Amino acid sequence: MVDSPGALVDEPRAQVTVDGKPVRPQPLVHVLLHKPRGPLSAVVDPRGRQTVVDLLGQMEARLYPAGRLDADTEGLLLITNDGDLTYRLTHPSHEVEKVYEAEISGTPSAEALQRLRQGLVLEDGPTAPAKVRLLRRGGQTSCVELTIHEGRKRQVKRMLKAVGHPVLTLTRTRVGPLTLGRLPPGEWRHLAPEEVQALARATEKAAPRKGATALRRRTAER
């Protein structure tokens, strides 16, 4: 009999029961959603607003967003019950690239683009250097592609506002090796096994920096 919630189980050899009924681990599920504007990146909302999990309907496991996108941001969002992969995707020490396309006010100068490439100092500290491409130059609006590996709250919007070009619309087009392809907003699909493997490999390209393991342990203990 085990009375400690932190007890480890040798899964291949042990049989776990609760009140005499077998308990089996849930299968790992990985869903790629093209999040539309509107739904919250959450499982449930106390105010009854629609969440990204609502878009999936009935699933075989309880799933959670791996990271978040603002309500008014659309694009690629992984929803899964794979906690280890979620940690590695979202922790900046693993340097998994996230690519965004932003419709912005005005046209950024070469100096503004260089500031983004060098990294900015925001109110919560300096950012890592970003990769930036000007996709379309216009009069009142332009389109830029911004690649970062951090995941601070509203980071892309704050970075572009800091160089004088507020974001009008924002779409995340890629996370690591995953892309939206032709998946329309509001639609989703299961990842193929080879996509899950590629995603896992992408999180292993950068070794965790010193202190990342301790941070993960402290976070888990909260």
CORTAKA-V814754 format. One record per residue. RES is the residue in three letters. PHI is phi as a letter, one per 40 degrees, with the letter a starting at -180 (NA if undefined). PSI is psi in whole degrees, 0 to 359 (999 if undefined). NEAR is the number of other C-alpha atoms within 10 Angstrom. Layout:
res phi psi near
RES PHI PSI NEAR
RES PHI PSI NEAR
//
This chain:
res phi psi near
MET NA 135 6
VAL b 129 8
ASP b 14 6
SER b 125 7
PRO c 344 6
GLY c 11 7
ALA c 139 7
LEU c 147 8
VAL b 132 10
ASP c 89 8
GLU d 317 10
PRO c 331 6
ARG b 340 7
ALA c 149 8
GLN b 123 11
VAL b 131 16
THR b 151 11
VAL b 120 8
ASP f 38 6
GLY g 356 7
LYS b 132 8
PRO c 141 9
VAL b 123 11
ARG b 141 10
PRO c 147 7
GLN c 145 10
PRO c 149 10
LEU c 131 13
VAL b 134 17
HIS b 114 22
VAL b 132 19
LEU b 119 21
LEU b 135 26
HIS c 94 26
LYS c 127 29
PRO c 171 21
ARG c 138 18
GLY h 295 15
PRO c 149 22
LEU c 146 23
SER c 76 22
ALA a 169 20
VAL c 312 15
VAL b 160 15
ASP b 126 12
PRO d 335 5
ARG c 5 6
GLY g 12 7
ARG c 156 12
GLN c 140 17
THR b 168 19
VAL c 329 26
VAL c 328 21
ASP d 329 14
LEU c 340 15
LEU c 340 16
GLY g 204 7
GLN c 124 9
MET b 164 9
GLU c 353 9
ALA a 162 12
ARG c 119 14
LEU b 158 21
TYR b 147 22
PRO c 136 22
ALA c 87 22
GLY g 196 17
ARG a 157 21
LEU b 143 26
ASP d 158 15
ALA d 323 16
ASP c 10 15
THR b 139 22
GLU b 173 23
GLY h 196 26
LEU c 126 28
LEU b 125 26
LEU c 133 23
ILE b 125 27
THR a 167 20
ASN b 14 19
ASP c 91 15
GLY c 323 13
ASP c 316 9
LEU c 320 16
THR d 315 19
TYR d 314 15
ARG c 330 20
LEU c 326 28
THR c 341 21
HIS c 128 18
PRO c 340 20
SER c 338 18
HIS c 351 21
GLU f 44 21
VAL c 125 25
GLU c 138 22
LYS b 128 21
VAL b 133 24
TYR b 144 23
GLU b 127 23
ALA b 127 24
GLU c 121 20
ILE b 161 23
SER c 131 20
GLY g 187 17
THR b 122 19
PRO c 142 21
SER c 169 12
ALA c 325 9
GLU c 318 10
ALA c 318 15
LEU c 321 19
GLN c 324 16
ARG c 320 19
LEU c 320 20
ARG c 331 19
GLN c 339 12
GLY h 143 15
LEU b 163 19
VAL b 111 12
LEU c 181 12
GLU c 338 7
ASP b 20 8
GLY h 177 8
PRO c 148 10
THR c 159 19
ALA c 156 16
PRO d 144 17
ALA b 156 24
LYS c 134 18
VAL b 136 19
ARG b 136 14
LEU c 109 17
LEU c 325 12
ARG a 129 12
ARG b 130 13
GLY b 191 12
GLY c 289 8
GLN c 334 9
THR b 158 17
SER a 172 20
CYS b 130 23
VAL b 152 22
GLU b 128 20
LEU b 128 22
THR b 122 23
ILE b 167 22
HIS b 2 23
GLU c 176 22
GLY a 44 18
ARG c 161 14
LYS c 125 12
ARG f 34 12
GLN c 312 14
VAL c 316 23
LYS c 318 17
ARG c 324 18
MET c 314 22
LEU c 325 23
LYS c 325 14
ALA c 334 16
VAL c 13 17
GLY g 18 16
HIS b 84 20
PRO d 146 19
VAL c 133 22
LEU c 314 15
THR b 152 16
LEU a 134 23
THR b 130 21
ARG c 122 23
THR b 342 20
ARG a 144 19
VAL b 113 23
GLY f 233 18
PRO c 355 15
LEU c 136 18
THR b 162 17
LEU c 330 18
GLY f 227 10
ARG b 15 7
LEU c 121 15
PRO c 159 13
PRO d 136 15
GLY g 348 16
GLU c 159 13
TRP a 166 20
ARG a 156 12
HIS c 144 15
LEU c 144 15
ALA c 154 11
PRO d 321 10
GLU c 332 9
GLU c 320 14
VAL c 319 17
GLN c 318 11
ALA c 322 14
LEU c 318 19
ALA c 319 18
ARG c 323 13
ALA c 329 19
THR c 348 23
GLU c 357 14
LYS c 330 11
ALA b 124 13
ALA c 143 11
PRO d 136 16
ARG c 161 10
LYS d 130 9
GLY g 348 10
ALA c 321 15
THR c 317 11
ALA c 322 10
LEU c 318 11
ARG c 319 12
ARG c 318 11
ARG c 320 10
THR c 319 9
ALA c 333 8
GLU c 349 7
ARG c 999 5
//
